[in-house]
Amino acid sequence: MVFACSKKEEDKAPKTEPTTAPVEAPKTVEPAEPVAPEEPASTNNTETAPFAAVIVHKVKDFAKWKVGFDAHAEHRKTAGVMGHHLSQGADDPNMVAVYMPMATTEKFDEMVKSEDMKKAMMEAGVEGKPEIHMMKPVENNVVLDRDTAGLVVMAEVEDYAAWKVVFDEGSEMAKKAGLIGHAINQDIKDPNKLTVLMQAESTEVLTAFWASDEVKAAIKKSGVKGEPKTMMLKSTAAEMY
């Protein structure tokens, strides 16, 4: 904020002997236009990366795995990964899901197939073969600045456009039920195969929402094929590189 001057310039000058020369009146300084305060940055990540991957796997011990995961950060950056959103199974903390947005898929493919990656996962205690889902983010309105509960729904639909209409129609219902964010991703090869994340402050809210008659009716109306696969998660705040 810039304020107009209210004190005359001659009051600031050093005292001198009176003189017969005329003294000019101080110039008036017009007040500047008030500067509007900047809007606070959104805590939601509304931008979408060109590509993303979700890696789901079981680990022997989450704490040990996390040490190895953190140590591999530079390799992910080199592969074009832009950050990660880490989740654990709500009922099994050793079931891990990692969402990673990325600028390109080529370098990422090379990384996951490399011997270095295989060795790192083995040393970190990954059990079995990880599931890797390559996706194209479509809509990203998730809360990333704090820990939340999340419900991941993987489903195939008859037609994405028709499904999206029904999904959007239920936005007010989801808000009233306590949902605070969501993300929609399409399979990189098949746009009718979807991975949807819904967020709430607690798993109880998500469980009640998913079990409601309104949601069951919407699933049927939207053209979902078969029974969707779901994962209830507890997610930590995202870390962007």
Secondary structure by P-SEA (a helix, b strand, c coil): cccccccccccccccccccccccccccccccccccccccccccccccccccbbbbbbccccaaaaaaaaaaaaaaaaaacccccccccccccccbbbbbbbbccaaaaaaaaacaaaaaaaaaaccccbbbbbbbbbccccccccbbbbbbbbbbccccaaaaaaaaaaaaaaaaaaccccbbbbccccccccbbbbbbcccaaaaaaaaacaaaaaaaaaaccccbbbbbbbcccbbbcc
